[in-house]
Amino acid sequence: YSIHFLTAIGVGVVGGLNYIFKTTDGGVIIGYGWVAYPIILPGNLLPGKINGIHISADEQTIIANGQDYLVKSIDAGLTWTIVYAWVGGIKASGLHLTWKNDNELWATGSNNLIINTTDAFSTFNFVQPFLATIPPPPPPISPGRNVQAAHFYLSQEGYTSRGKDEFYTIDGGYTLALSETVPFYIQAV
C-alpha cells in the first residue's frame, strides 16, 4: 500500500496490512532480503492498511499512517506507539504521509484532516480540522473531503489533492488555491 526507500539499492520499507516489510538490499532478493514486522499496538490494536510510510536516515524511526491509526516506532519497527487514532467519534481514516525531512511530516486523512509535525510526531498540530459534509453522502462515500495525497516542497508550500482536485498551498494546506481538476481521483502528488 505504501513504500519508502532511502537509496536505490539499500534500505527500504513497504507498508502492508498491519505489517511493514523492511529490506536492506533494495528488495533485490525477493523473499530473502525482507523482514516482516507486525505492527501490534497497546491493547492488541492494529493500524489497518498502511497508506503512508517513512523511515529515518538512521533507520530507527519509522512512521506509518495506517487506515485506523497513525503509529511510530523509534526502535526500527520492534515496538510501536499510537500517535493519533483516526478511528473514533469522527470516523476518519489515514490516507497519506508526506515529509520534508525526518522531523517535518504531514499525515492526511479523510474528513479533510491534515496533521503536521516538526519533531517526527513526538508532538503534532492540526493544519486542517475535521470538516464533515452536511448532509453526509450515502455509503460507501465518506463524509467530508478526503485528502488523498500531499507533497510539500518548502516548509509549508506544496500541493494536496481532494478527490479529482489538486490544490496549491503556501501554509501547509490551511488555505488552498485550485491548481487543476482531472477526470480521476488523485492518489499521489
ABEGO torsion letter per residue (X at the ends): XBBBBABABBBBBBBBBGBBBBBAAGGABBGAABBBBBBBBBGGBBAEBBABBBBBAAGABBBBBBAABBBBBAAGGABBBBABBABEAAGBBBABBBBABAABBBBBBBGGBBBBBAAGGABBBBABBBBBBOBBBBOABBBEBBBABBBBABAABEBBBBEABBBBBAAGGABBBBABBBABBBABX
